[in-house]
């Protein structure tokens, strides 16, 4: 049995980070403002950092 397709499917749908995922520093992503607008499928989302250092994504 070929497990390659199964492994790729698991990687693409994994709800947790895997070794091959791209990484970006939140400071680079959010910039000095601590927030960034992300467009996805025609929708806009705001990703921001709270005063406590947590990340919140809102539509």
C-alpha positions in Angstrom: 0.0 0.0 0.0 1.3 3.5 -0.9 1.2 5.8 2.1 2.5 8.9 0.2 -1.0 10.2 -0.7 -2.2 9.5 2.9 0.8 11.4 4.4 0.3 14.4 2.0 -3.4 14.5 2.9 -2.6 14.4 6.6 0.0 17.2 6.2 -2.4 19.4 4.3 -5.3 19.0 6.8 -3.3 18.7 10.0 -4.7 21.0 12.8 -1.2 21.3 14.3 2.1 22.5 12.9 4.2 20.1 10.9 7.9 20.3 10.1 7.3 21.4 6.5 5.0 24.3 7.3 6.2 27.8 6.5 7.0 30.0 9.5 6.8 33.8 9.9 7.5 35.9 12.9 4.4 37.6 14.2 6.2 40.9 14.6 7.0 40.8 10.9 3.5 39.8 10.0 1.7 42.4 12.2 4.3 45.2 11.8 4.7 48.0 14.3 0.9 48.6 14.4 0.4 45.1 15.8 -2.4 44.3 13.3 -2.8 43.2 9.7 -5.8 42.8 7.3 -5.8 39.4 5.6 -7.9 38.8 2.5 -9.2 35.3 2.0 -11.8 34.2 -0.6 -13.0 37.8 -1.0 -13.4 38.3 2.7 -11.3 40.6 4.9 -10.1 39.5 8.3 -8.3 41.5 11.0 -5.4 39.7 12.8 -4.3 41.7 15.8 -2.3 41.3 19.0 -3.9 42.1 22.3 -2.2 44.0 25.1 -1.7 40.6 26.8 0.2 39.4 23.7 -2.5 37.0 22.4 -3.5 36.9 18.7 -7.2 37.5 17.7 -8.6 37.0 14.2 -11.9 38.7 13.5 -14.0 39.0 10.4 
